[in-house]
Amino acid sequence: MAHRFKPPKGAAYKAPAAESRSDHAHEKDSSPNRQAANPAWEVFQRILQSKGELVYWKLEAFDGSHFVFAGNYAELVRSINYAAENQRELQGGVGNRKALWDFLGDNQRLIHNFVTAAFSFRDHTNVLVRELCAGKPLLQEYEHKVHEVFAKSDVAGFVQELRNWATHRGILPVSFQSTYNPKEQCFESALVLDLKTLRSWNGWNARAKRFLASMTKSPELLDVFSPYYNDVETHYSWLVQKLRHSHAGAFAEWASLK
């Protein structure tokens, strides 16, 4: 195989003419020069190197992180609503036990996805703000806002600890609980976090402990996750607006180049 492309005997290798090599070298050398002399190329390079371009793509990546967080919440809500709308099928006796266990297993997956995505999104947000707002008043405004909205929130502290439980301790104590409604004369079912099991753990932070102390019965999933999600969405909208306003000059210059 080493001699497969060896020229036949008597066939001498003939180098390209000197003019040909010179012409090719000149052609290669002249390409960057032609690009540099091209006004459209120069504008394109200025766009790529502008602050507006940098901020734009960082905000696009941030929007992707938000998409993951919001998408996981939407899937979890659909699962919870399915349980409410199909409670008879899910709790129809021994014959339906497999359907119930399959549903609870999938619901656990969605809860895990949501609580882990929530704190990935939090970390991504912190990184973005420190990259785009270093040395600017917006950084302090952001930190103050986070303290007011999340650091003082018992439900945020509880959701954070649910993430730690799900990531480091085991699956969360979720059950499909039925209670009799005497007024409606029927059983009502809901997905809940088992309060007794939650209180048996000593690893909660102060905010999570306060949240659990305020509970008189096992909390429904939506009563925990919806307030937290709404706070995050409000904070996200506020932050994006602030970031766009803070970099309005860079965006204006970027737009003028296009």
N, C-alpha and C positions, 0 to 999 in steps of 0.2 A: 504493500500500500504506500510505502514511503516513496516509491519511484513511479507512482501512477501517472503523474503529470510531468515526468521528465521528457524533454523534447527528443524526438528521434535522432539517431546518429547522423552526424553530418549537418544537422540544422543548427546553425550558430544563432545565439541570442543576439538580437539587434536592439540596442537602446533607442528610445524615442529621440527624435532630433532635438538639438539644443534649443531651437526656437520654440518647439512645442512645449518643453518644460518651462521655459521662461514665460511663455504666454499664459500657462496655467497658474504659475506663481503670481503673475501680475493680476490675473483675474481674481484670485483669492484675496490678494492684498487690497484690491480696489473695492471689494464688497462692503466692508465696514465704512469705508470712506463715502461710498454712495449712500449708505443708510444715514450717516451723520449729516450729509448734505440734504437729506430729504426732510422738509418741514413737518410733514405728517408723522414721520418717525420720531422727530424731536418732541412733538406734542404728546405722542403716545407714551414716550419715556417720562415726560413730566407728569402725566396722569398717574402712571404706575408708582412714581416716587412721591406723590403728593400725600399730605396728611389726611385729606379727605378720603382718598382711596384706602388708606390703612384703617381709618375709623370705620368706613363702610363695611369692610370685610370682617372686622371684629364684631360689629353689630349683627352681621349676617350669621356668624358662628354662634353668637349669643342667642339669636332667634332660634337656631337649631337646638340649643340646649333647652330653651323654653318649650319647643315643640315636643321634645321627649317627655318633659315633666307633665305638660298639659294632656298629651296623648295617653299617658299612663293613668292619669286621673279619670279621663273620659271612659277608658276601658273598665276601670274599677266601678264607676258609677253604673255602667251598663250591667255589670255583673250583679250589683246590689239590687238594681231595679228588676232584673230577671228573677231574683229570689222572691221579691215582693209579689210579682205578678204570677209566679208559678209555685206558690207555697204548697198547694194541695198535691201537685205532682212530686215535689221534693220530699214531702212528709206524708206520703200516702200509705205508709206501712212498711213491713219487712221487705216486701217485693220491690220497693223503690229505694232500698237502702244504698245500692250501688250508685244510683243516679245522684243521691244526696252526697255521698262521699266523693264522687267524681267532681261534682260542682264545688264542694268545699275545698278540694285540692286545687282546682283552678283559681278559685277566689284567693287562696293563700298566695299563689303565684302573682296575682295582680296587686295584692297588698304589698308584697315584697318589692315589686317593681316600682310602685308609687313611692313608698317611704325612702327607698334608696335613691330614686331619681330626684326626690325633693331636696336631698342634701348634696347630691352632685350639682344640682342647679344652684344651690346656695353657694357652694365653693366656686363654681364657674363665675358667678356674679361678683364675688369678692375679688377674684383675679382680674376680671375685666375692669372693674372700677379702679383698682390700684394701677393698672396699666395706663388707663386713659385719663385719670384724674390726679395723678401724682403732683403734689404741690399746688393744687387748685382748691378753691373754697368748696367745690362740689364734693370733695372727698370727706370733709368734715360734716357736711350736710347729709351725706349718705350714711355715715356712721351714726349720726344722731337719729336718723330715720329708722335705721335697723334696730337701734336700742329701744326706741319708742314702740315700734310695731311688733318686734319679735323677742327681744331680750326680756321684756316684761310680760310676755304672753305665756300663760300656763299651758294653753293648748299647743303652742309651738314647742315648748319644753317637753310636753308629753309625746308629741309626734317624733321629736328628735330621739327620745329614748326608745320609742317603738322601732325606729330604724336600727338603733344599737342592739336591741333585743333580736330583731329579725336577722341582723347581719352576724352577730357574735354569739347569740345564746340558743336560738332555735326558732321553730315556727311560732307564730303568735297565737294566743288562745282565743280563736274565733269559733263561735258556735251559731247554729241556726236555732234561735230560741222562739218558742211559741208561748203566748199568754192569752188567757181567755178575757174577752171584752164583754162584760155583762150587759153593757148598754146596747151593743150591736148583736149580742148573743152569738158570738163567733170567736174562733181562735185567730189571733194575729201573730204573724211570724216576722222576725227581723234578724239580720246578721249583727251580732254583738261581740264585743270584747269581754270575756268573762272577768268580772270585777274581782271575784274571790282569788282567782289565779294571779291577776295583775298585782293585787295587794300582798300576795305572798312573797314577792321579790323585794329585796332590800336595796337594789341597785339604782333606784330612781333618783333623778336630780330633784332639787327643791321645787321647781316649777311643776314637774310631773307629779310629785307628791301632793302638792296643793290641788292639782286637777283631780286626782283620784279621791282625795278627801272630800271634794265637793260632789262626788257621785253618790246617789242613793240607790242606783241600780246599774247593771251592766250597760255601758254606753253603746249605742248603735254606731256602726261604722261611719255613716254619713254625718252624725252629730260630732264626730271627731275630725274627720278629714275635710269636710266642706268648709268650716270656718278657717282652717289653715290654708286651704287652697285659695279661698277668696282673698285672704290677706296677701298671699304671694302674688296673685294676679294684680291686685291694686298696686302693690309695691313695684312690680315689673313695669307696668304702664307708666308709673311716675318716673322711674329711673330712665327708661328709654327716652321719654320726652326731655328729661333733664340733660341727658348725654347729647342728644341732637342739638339742643339749644346751646350747650357748652361748646360744641364744635361747629356752630353755624358758619363761622368765618372760613373754616377749612372746607366745609361742604360747598360754600359759595365759590371759592377759588377752584375747587375740583369741578364743579358744574360749568364754570366759565371756560375750562380747557376742552370740554367735549364739543 
